């Protein structure tokens, strides 16, 4: 197998649940060595989230693959000293505690940077390390609301809904991983030193907000929820079919719109000069959506997709996870992989993405059991067997 791009990069992960660990998982998939610090007892709470097999969440197998687990009690001074020792030899430290927590433990940036000027520190929090709300607890759901996503998600006039996934966390994790790559380039290719990557959950969502702020700034326009449609871009919506399901049709390109209208038997709309470009179609979007829905109601999802595939109009079914698991395209791309847990359960997980042609990522280790690598990691850090046994006897490690 080709050398992985992040081989030799050592990451100390102090985060829990989703955002920080997702950033570390992304780096691990491309070869970084991840040492995950968990509290003794139950460890990372994600181990107990959602559906459980023999006391461990199957989610854990996706989130914590390619990682090593060590148990250290960060409430004890000796545990803090151990983490400081590990951070002195690390390239990256990832944490997603409330701002001030690391400082309380004697593990703030000033301390760690003095020990290791090359260290890159990723700090993920609800509101960032500065600003009037920095000390407030922040979860993805609240970040999605503050970042503008929740207001737009749902049907007009109804309560906002969530997407069904913790997007605020995972998108923040991706921002953290991106920040690591930028900081590594600055440090290693340009002779720089380590730095802090300050990731706020709400800002990660805000960064994806497209035209929301420019439209408000220029016109005072406040975009409203629009269900399955995409306001200002037409036509793009979910349309009902005669079989009772919906089909997604995205025909907002000028030539694509004409092909859709031809395939529907509505060349009058396709050839209407007033509808030739997007701004004209937006003015008559209700008329266009009604015409498309009138046609899809006479079809099944399968027949719509067959007709539109021939017409080269982007369209698709609304997938459940069952559809994903059974789709041959996912399999052909290799983005579904199987892993076997420590308890012997084989589960499928998302593969490594993005796909690199020369140095692809890989899943090379299962998710660890709690504290599985405590002794080996501390031994590599210079502690002998007697010192490790003494720390364990006193509850500093587990």
C-alpha positions in Angstrom: 0.0 0.0 0.0 1.2 3.5 -0.8 2.6 5.6 2.1 -0.2 7.5 3.8 0.3 11.3 3.8 0.0 11.8 7.5 2.2 8.9 8.6 4.5 10.0 11.4 2.2 12.7 12.6 1.3 12.2 16.3 -2.1 13.4 17.5 -3.2 13.6 21.2 -7.1 13.6 21.3 -8.6 14.9 24.4 -12.1 15.6 23.0 -15.3 13.6 23.6 -18.4 12.7 21.6 -18.3 14.1 18.1 -16.6 17.3 17.0 -13.0 16.9 18.2 -13.0 13.1 17.7 -14.4 13.5 14.2 -11.5 15.8 13.4 -9.1 13.2 14.8 -10.8 10.4 12.9 -10.4 12.3 9.6 -6.6 12.6 10.3 -6.3 9.0 11.4 -7.8 7.8 8.1 -4.9 9.3 6.3 -2.2 7.8 8.6 -1.9 10.1 11.6 -1.3 8.2 14.9 -4.1 9.1 17.3 -3.8 8.6 21.0 -7.2 9.2 22.5 -7.3 10.2 26.2 -10.5 8.9 27.9 -11.6 9.3 31.5 -11.5 6.1 33.7 -14.9 4.5 34.2 -17.2 4.9 31.2 -14.7 6.6 28.9 -16.0 8.7 26.0 -19.8 9.0 26.4 -20.1 8.1 22.7 -19.4 4.5 23.7 -23.0 4.5 25.1 -24.8 6.5 22.5 -27.6 5.1 20.3 -27.7 1.4 19.4 -25.5 -0.8 21.6 -23.9 -4.2 21.0 -22.5 -5.8 24.2 -22.1 -2.5 26.1 -20.6 -0.5 23.2 -22.2 1.7 20.6 -21.8 0.5 17.0 -21.2 4.2 16.2 -18.0 3.9 18.2 -16.6 1.5 15.5 -16.9 4.3 12.8 -15.8 7.2 15.0 -12.9 5.7 16.7 -11.3 3.4 14.1 -7.5 3.8 13.7 -7.1 5.2 17.2 -5.4 4.1 20.4 -7.2 4.5 23.8 -5.5 5.4 27.1 -7.3 6.2 30.3 -6.1 9.1 32.4 -7.9 10.9 35.2 -7.4 14.6 34.2 -8.9 15.7 37.5 -5.7 14.6 39.2 -2.5 16.6 39.1 -0.5 13.5 38.1 -2.9 12.8 35.3 -2.5 16.3 34.0 1.3 15.9 34.2 1.1 12.8 32.1 -0.9 14.6 29.4 1.5 17.4 29.5 4.4 14.9 28.9 2.5 13.3 26.0 1.7 16.7 24.5 5.4 17.7 24.6 6.1 14.9 22.1 3.0 15.4 19.9 2.5 17.2 16.7 -1.2 18.0 17.3 -3.5 18.2 20.3 -7.3 18.2 19.8 -9.7 19.2 22.6 -13.3 20.2 22.6 -13.9 21.2 26.3 -15.6 24.4 27.4 -13.1 27.3 27.2 -11.0 27.5 30.3 -11.1 23.8 31.2 -7.7 23.1 29.8 -6.3 26.1 31.6 -7.9 24.9 34.9 -5.9 21.6 34.4 -2.7 23.5 33.8 -2.8 22.5 30.1 -3.5 25.8 28.5 -1.9 27.0 25.3 0.8 29.1 27.0 2.0 26.0 29.0 1.9 23.5 26.1 3.4 25.9 23.6 6.3 26.6 26.0 6.9 22.9 26.3 6.6 22.2 22.6 6.8 25.2 20.3 6.0 22.9 17.3 2.6 21.8 18.8 -0.6 22.6 16.9 -3.6 22.9 19.2 -7.1 22.4 17.8 -9.7 23.9 20.2 -13.3 23.2 19.3 -16.1 24.8 21.4 -19.6 26.1 21.0 -18.8 29.8 20.6 -15.0 30.0 20.3 -12.2 30.9 22.7 -13.0 34.6 22.7 -16.2 36.8 22.7 -19.0 37.5 25.1 -20.5 34.0 24.9 -17.2 32.0 25.0 -17.9 30.6 28.5 -21.4 29.2 27.6 -21.9 25.5 27.0 -22.4 24.8 23.3 -23.9 21.8 21.6 -24.4 21.1 17.9 -28.2 21.6 18.1 -27.7 25.2 19.5 -24.9 25.9 17.0 -27.2 24.9 14.1 -29.7 27.4 15.3 -27.3 30.2 15.9 -25.5 29.5 12.6 -28.7 30.0 10.6 -29.3 26.4 9.5 -32.3 25.6 11.7 -34.3 28.6 10.6 -34.1 27.4 7.0 -34.8 23.8 7.7 -38.4 22.9 7.5 -41.7 23.8 5.8 -42.9 27.4 5.8 -45.0 28.3 8.8 -44.0 25.2 10.8 -41.5 24.6 13.6 -37.9 24.4 12.5 -36.5 20.8 12.3 -33.1 19.3 12.5 -31.5 17.4 9.7 -31.4 14.2 11.8 -27.6 14.3 12.2 -25.2 16.3 14.3 -24.1 18.5 11.5 -22.8 21.3 13.7 -20.3 18.8 15.2 -19.1 17.0 12.1 -18.8 20.1 10.1 -16.8 21.7 12.9 -14.6 18.6 13.0 -13.9 19.0 9.3 -13.0 22.7 9.8 -10.6 21.5 12.6 -9.0 18.9 10.3 -8.6 21.5 7.6 -7.0 23.9 10.1 -4.5 21.1 11.0 -3.4 20.7 7.4 -3.0 24.4 7.0 -1.0 24.7 10.2 1.2 21.7 9.4 2.0 23.2 6.0 3.0 26.5 7.7 5.1 24.7 10.3 6.8 22.1 8.1 7.0 23.6 4.6 7.6 27.2 5.7 9.6 26.8 8.8 6.9 28.1 11.1 6.0 27.1 14.6 2.8 25.7 16.2 -0.4 27.7 16.6 -3.9 27.5 17.9 -6.8 26.6 15.6 -9.9 28.1 17.2 -13.1 26.3 15.8 -16.5 27.4 16.9 -19.5 25.1 16.2 -21.8 27.9 15.2 -19.1 29.5 12.9 -18.6 26.3 11.1 -22.3 26.3 10.1 -22.2 30.1 9.4 -19.3 29.4 7.0 -21.7 27.3 4.8 -24.4 30.0 4.7 -23.9 30.9 1.0 -25.8 34.1 0.1 -27.7 34.6 3.3 -25.6 37.5 4.7 -24.9 39.3 1.4 -28.6 39.3 0.5 -29.5 40.7 3.9 -26.7 43.2 3.8 -27.6 44.4 0.3 -31.3 44.2 0.3 -32.5 43.6 3.9 -33.8 40.2 2.7 -34.2 37.5 5.4 -34.4 34.1 3.7 -37.2 31.9 5.0 -37.7 28.1 5.1 -38.9 26.7 1.9 -39.3 23.0 2.4 -37.8 21.0 -0.4 -37.2 24.0 -2.7 -34.1 26.2 -3.0 -35.4 29.8 -3.1 -33.9 31.9 -5.9 -32.8 28.9 -7.9 -35.4 27.2 -10.1 -36.5 24.5 -10.6 -35.1 22.4 -7.7 -37.5 20.6 -5.5 -38.9 17.3 -4.3 -41.9 16.3 -6.4 -44.7 13.8 -5.5 -45.1 10.7 -7.7 -48.1 8.5 -8.3 -46.5 5.7 -6.2 -46.7 7.8 -3.1 -43.0 8.6 -2.9 -41.1 11.8 -3.9 -38.4 12.3 -6.5 -35.7 15.0 -6.3 -35.3 17.0 -9.6 -32.6 19.6 -9.9 -33.1 21.3 -13.3 -31.9 24.8 -12.5 -29.4 24.9 -15.4 -30.8 26.7 -18.4 -30.2 23.9 -20.9 -31.2 21.3 -18.3 -34.5 23.1 -17.8 -35.2 22.9 -21.5 -34.5 19.2 -21.6 -36.7 18.6 -18.6 -39.6 20.4 -20.2 -39.1 18.5 -23.4 -39.1 15.2 -21.5 -42.3 16.2 -19.7 -44.1 17.1 -22.9 -44.1 20.8 -22.0 -42.0 22.4 -24.8 -44.1 25.5 -24.4 -42.4 26.2 -21.1 -39.0 25.1 -22.3 -39.1 27.4 -25.3 -40.6 30.4 -23.4 -38.1 33.2 -23.7 -39.1 34.5 -20.3 -38.0 31.2 -18.7 -34.7 30.9 -20.6 -32.6 32.0 -17.6 -32.8 31.5 -13.8 -34.0 35.0 -12.9 -37.0 34.6 -15.2 -37.8 31.1 -13.9 -37.7 32.3 -10.3 -40.5 34.8 -11.0 -42.7 32.0 -12.1 -41.4 29.2 -9.9 -44.8 28.3 -8.6 -46.1 27.8 -12.1 -43.1 25.7 -13.0 -43.2 23.5 -9.9 -46.9 22.9 -10.4 -46.3 21.8 -14.0 -43.5 19.4 -12.9 -45.6 18.0 -10.0 -48.6 17.5 -12.4 -46.3 15.3 -14.6 -44.6 13.4 -11.7 -47.9 12.5 -10.2 -48.6 10.5 -13.4 -45.4 8.5 -13.0 -43.6 6.3 -10.5 -40.2 7.3 -9.1 -38.6 4.6 -11.2 -40.3 5.8 -14.4 -39.3 9.5 -13.7 -35.7 8.5 -13.1 -35.6 6.4 -16.3 -37.0 9.3 -18.4 -34.8 11.9 -16.8 -31.7 9.8 -17.0 -32.2 9.5 -20.8 -32.8 13.3 -20.9 -29.7 13.9 -18.8 -31.6 15.8 -16.1 -30.1 15.5 -12.6 -32.6 13.6 -10.5 -32.7 11.0 -7.8 -34.7 9.0 -5.2 -34.7 10.2 -1.6 -32.4 7.6 0.0 -32.8 5.8 3.3 -29.7 4.1 4.8 -31.1 0.9 3.3 -30.9 2.4 -0.1 -27.4 3.5 0.5 -26.3 0.1 1.7 -27.8 -1.6 -1.4 -26.7 0.9 -4.0 -24.0 -0.6 -6.2 -22.4 2.8 -6.9 -21.4 3.1 -3.2 -19.9 -0.3 -3.4 -18.0 0.4 -6.6 -16.5 3.5 -5.1 -15.4 1.7 -2.0 -16.9 4.1 0.4 -18.6 1.4 2.4 -16.2 -0.8 4.4 -16.6 -3.6 7.0 -14.9 -3.5 10.3 -14.9 -6.1 13.1 -15.3 -4.8 16.7 -13.3 -6.0 19.7 -16.4 -8.2 20.6 -16.3 -9.8 17.2 -19.3 -7.9 15.6 -18.8 -7.1 11.9 -20.4 -3.8 11.0 -20.3 -1.6 7.9 -19.1 1.9 8.3 -18.4 4.9 5.9 -15.1 4.4 4.2 -12.3 6.9 3.9 -13.1 10.1 2.0 -12.0 12.0 0.1 -10.4 9.4 -2.3 -6.8 10.2 -3.1 -5.3 8.6 -6.2 -1.7 8.4 -5.0 -1.9 8.2 -1.2 -5.3 6.9 -0.3 -6.4 6.7 3.3 -7.3 3.4 4.9 -9.0 1.8 7.9 -6.2 -0.3 9.4 -7.3 -0.7 13.0 -10.6 -1.4 14.8 -11.9 1.0 17.4 -10.1 0.4 20.7 -11.5 -0.9 24.0 -11.4 1.5 26.9 -7.8 2.0 28.0 -6.5 -0.7 25.6 -3.3 1.1 24.9 -2.6 2.8 28.2 0.5 0.7 29.1 2.1 0.7 25.6 1.7 4.4 25.1 3.0 5.3 28.5 5.9 2.9 28.0 6.8 4.6 24.8 6.7 7.9 26.7 9.4 6.6 29.0 7.5 5.2 32.0 8.7 1.8 33.3 6.4 -1.0 34.4 6.7 -0.1 38.1 5.7 3.5 37.5 2.7 2.5 35.3 1.6 0.0 38.0 1.9 2.6 40.7 -0.2 5.1 38.7 -2.8 2.5 38.1 -2.9 1.5 41.8 -3.6 5.1 42.7 -6.3 5.6 40.1 -4.4 8.1 38.0 -4.7 5.7 35.0 -6.9 2.8 34.2 
